[in-house]
Amino acid sequence: MVSRVPLIFLTNVFLLLSAAHLDADIIQLKSGKKIEANVVESNDRVVKVNIQGAVVSLDRSQVHSIDWADRSDENDLKTLMTTFHDYKSALDSGNWQKITTYLSSRAIQEIGAQTNRNDLIAQVQKNFPHRINVIKHNIKGSEALIFATSKLQGQAAQGIIVFRKEWGKWRIDREMWKAL
């Protein structure tokens, strides 16, 4: 009986430690080293990871790949959809500064300074999906996907809305819609 207590204790400690890493992202470095930690920010220059409460920055050029843990839940979906609806309100206002608060830095860069913003806003307003029905959502690290159906100019459509988490906030990175 005495010999079982340490074994049971060690088994429980092992299970607790293993469970702590179930939702960890796996960062594969070009050096071959693997890091299991939660990625808190990822962009073209840096990958920031939380290792035992400390945020460590890795130069993106050192990172070979990231295997994102799946952390999707209903609260995340509500946050993403709130961001999307707030983006729609910003579009309706026609205020470029307000619109960009909901776009990722990549999306803003892609739009660029050369685009006639008023024409772009009018085009996006005209082609904006209405009555979105979420089929599925998935969050991996700093990227989230919503797979949905909707109506585009009165026609049934399906699409994907891609979000990127930047500076602690979900931002719209791109949308891809296709009429059915």
Helices and strands as residue ranges (DSSP letters): H 4-20, E 25-29, E 34-42, E 46-51, E 54-59, G 60-62, E 63-67, H 74-93, H 96-100, H 105-111, H 117-126, E 130-140, E 143-152, E 155-166, E 169-179
